Amino acid sequence: MKNTSELFCEFKYFEMIPHEQGVTRRDPSPVIFAKGLYYVWYSKTNKSYDGYPADIWFATSKDGYNWQEAGPALLKGKFDEFDGYGVFTPSIIVADEKYYLIYTAVSIPFNNNKNKTALGIAFADSPNGPWKRFKNEPILLPSNNPKSFDSMRVDDACVVKKDKKYWLYYKGRQLNKSPKETKMGLAISRFPEGPYKKYNGNPVLDSGHEVCVWPDISGISCLVANTGPQGNTLQHSIDGIHFSKITNLNCPKAPGPFRKDNYNENNGFALSWGISMVQTLRKSPYLVRFKFYSS
């Protein structure tokens, strides 16, 4: 007999942008609604399955089901800049009628097992761009302490506005650890562009790969990817720091939820749908729409 305290829920998937062989579309941002359209940003490249050399593209929809690829939003930086090799895994923030894209960046030369990653940010007056990098430098760097959980990677940001501040949750990985040993950290700022200060008690969750958080009616919820002891679970935190499991779930891959709150504080909501990715050995990664059902 199942525990009656658990939620009974599942995800269903629908085609978003058709798969295109040899083209990688992956790691979508949260979805927002602005100027009469739904918007989502994602990594796109035809040079790699993993997406490290990607640029950031975006797509729009009138109804959330039928999507049109709109073109590139943010291209990789110059050869000698911190994001010269690739910009990928975007996340979006809406604040004071401006739009902010937080993204993961890697520099040239790039080696997946040696190069550290950083988080950058770009801003625009419209979700259609044009996007301008803020100070053209990272807003969050890996720790200099090799024993820290994020001494190799800071990646995959997702932001919630809480207590009049921006709470940036991110994926961290330690030097000489595998991707299966990633954990979730937290950094906080008064402003969407930073500066962000890492929470002293990091990591806040000992599991996860892609980061997916959103404000619910009583705190912050988190979908945890199938990595670590808390993998494939729905978690909840009242204070945004201490998370506990609500139920087990087969989570979407790299989910970007529809942010019904539009980043307005104290406007929590229940997760209903979003955009995620499909990743198989036979096909290059591509994007789908997911819908969350619960009873």
N, C-alpha and C positions, 0 to 999 in steps of 0.2 A: 504493500500500500504506500502511495506517495505521501510525502510530508504535506499536510494541508496548509502549512505556512508558506509553501513555495508558490510562485506564480506559474501558471501554465501558459506558455507562450511559444511562439515560433516566428521565423522569418520566411517570407516568400519573395521571389525575385522576378524582375521584369527587365526586358531588354531596354538599354538606354541609348548608347551609341554602338552600332553593330561592330563585332570584332573585325579587325583589319590585320591580316597576317603580316608579321614583320614590324608592326607598329605597337609600341607599348603605351597604353593609357592606364594609369594606376594612381593609387593614393589620393583620392579626392578630398577636397576640403569639406567642411560643413556647407550646407545649402542655405542660401538666404533668399528673401523675396524683396526686390527693390525695383522701383520704376515700372511696375506692372509685369515683371518677369522674375522667374526663379533663376538663380545663378549658382554655378559650381566651378571650382578651379581644380586642376589636376596636373600630374606629371605626364609629359608626352615626349617620346623619342623613338627614332627608328634605328638607334645605334646600340641598344642594350635591352636585355630582358629585365634587368634589375632596376633601371630607371635612374642610375646615378648621373649619367650625362644629359639628363632631361632639361627641357625648358618647361615653363608653366603656361598652360593653355586654359581656356575657359569655354563653357557651353551655357546656353540659355534655354528656357522653356516657358511657354505660356501656361501650361497646366501641370507641370511636374512629371509628366509621362513622356511627352514627345520633345526630344532635345535636339538642338542644332549646335554643332561645334562652331564657335564664333571666331576662333583664331588665337594667336599667342597673346598672353598677358604680360609675362616677364621673361625675358631672355637671359641666359647666363651672362656673367660679367666678363670683363676684359681678361686677357691671358694671365696677368699678374695679380688679379684681385681675388678676394677670399671665396668668391663664387664663380671663378673662371671656368671650372670644369662642369658644374651643373647646379641647377636650382630645381628643387623638387619637394614633394610632400607639403603642399601649401595648406595654410589655414587662413581663415578670414575673421576680421573683427570689424564691427561697425561702431563708430564713436564720433559724436559731434558732427554728424553729417559728412564724415569722411570714411574711407574704406582703407583697411590695412591688411596686407598680405604678409603673413609670417611664413618663412620657407626655410628648408634645410639647404645648406650650401657646402660644396667641396671645392677645393682649389686644385690647380695643376702644379706638379704631376700628381696623378691620382692612383692609389693602390688601395683596394677595398680593405685589406688587412692591416694597413699601416696609417692611412690618412685619417685624421680626426674630422668630425663634422662640426658645423656651427649653425646657429639660427640667425637669419637676416630678416629685414622687414622693408617693405615698400608701401607707399601710400598713394591714394588718388582721390579726386573729388567725385568720381563716378565709378560704378562697378565695371564700366567699360574701359576704364583707364583714361589717359595714359598713366602708368605707374612710375613712380620715382623712388629710388632707394633712399632710405633715411640715413644720412651721413656716410653712406657707402661702406659700412663696417658692421660686424656682427653685433647682435643685441644679447646673445648668450653663447658662452664658450664652454667647452669641456673643462673639468677640474684639472688643475696642475698636479693634484695628488694622485699618484697611480693606483692607490688603494680605494679611491672613491668610486662609487657605482657609475659615475658619468665621466670617467677619465678618458674614454675613447669616443663616445657618441653623445651629443645632444641633438635631438631629432624629433620630428613628428609632433609639433605643438598643437594644442587645442586650448582655447581660452574661455573662461567664464568671468563675468563681472560680479564681484562680491565685496561687500563692505566698502563700496566706492573705490575699489581697486581692481586691477586686472590680474587674475590668477591664471598663470600660464602653466599648464601641465605638459610634460614632455617625456620622451623616451630617453633613458640613459643606459649606457653600457660601459662596463669597465674594461680597461686595457687587458688584452690577452683572454678575454671571455668571449663566448660564442653568442650569436644572436638569440639563442634560446635562453640566455641569462639576462635579458634586458629587464629593467624595472622602471617605474614611473616616478618622476620627480616633479617638483613644484617650484616656480619662481614667481614673484609678485612685484607689481609696479603700480604707481599712481596714474601712469599714463600708458596708452596703448603701445607707444613706440619705445617705452622703457624710460630710464634704466630698470632692468629687472634684477631683483635680488633673490638668490636661491634660498629656499626654506632650510633652516639649520638642521631640521630633523629628517631631511631626505635620506632615502626614498620614501614616498608616502604609500607605495604599493610595491610588493616584491615580485610583480608579475606584469605581463602584457608585452605587446610589441607595438602595434599602432595604438595611438591614444585617441579615445573618444569619450569626452565628458560633456555634460550639459546640466543646467540648473533645473531641478525639479521643484515641487511645491514645498519640500521640507529640507532641501540641502542640495547636494550634487550627486548625480548618478554617473556611472562609468561602465561601459562595455569593455571587458578585458579579453583580448585576443588569446588564442590557444598557446600561450607561452607562460611557463612558470607554474607554481603551485596553485595560483588563483586563476589559471587560464580557463577560458570559456565560461565566464561567469558574468552576471550583472551585479555590480557593487553599488553601495550607497554610503554617503557620508553626510552627517549633519553639519560638521564644521569645515568640510572641505579638505581635511587632513587625515582623519581616521576612518578608513573604509571597512565595511563588512559585507559579506556575501548575502545577496537576496535570494538568488537561485542560480542553477547551472543553465547555460545556454550554448547552443552552437552559433557563435557570433558571426556576423558578416565579416568579410576580409577588408580591412582598412576602411571602416565605415565613417562616412561623413553625414551626420544627422541633419535634418531640416531644423534650423534654429528659429523656431517660432517666436522666441523671445526677442530676436533681433538685437541681442546683447544689451537689453534694458534690464537693469538690476531689479530683483524681486518680481520677475515675471517668469516664474518657473512653469514647466509644462511636462507632459508625458510624451516620451518618444513615440513617433508614429511612422516616419519613413525617412529615407535618405538615399545617398548614393554610395556604393561600395565597389569592390573590384572582384574579378574572377581571375585566378592564377592557376594554370595547369601546366603539365609537362609538354603537352602537344600544341598549346596555343600561347601566343604572347598575351600578357595581361590586358584585360579590357574592363570597361565599367558597366555596372548594372544598377537598377533602382531596387532597393529593398523596402519591404513593408513589414512592420512589426504588429503581430497579432497577440493579444493576451485575453485571458478569460479568468 
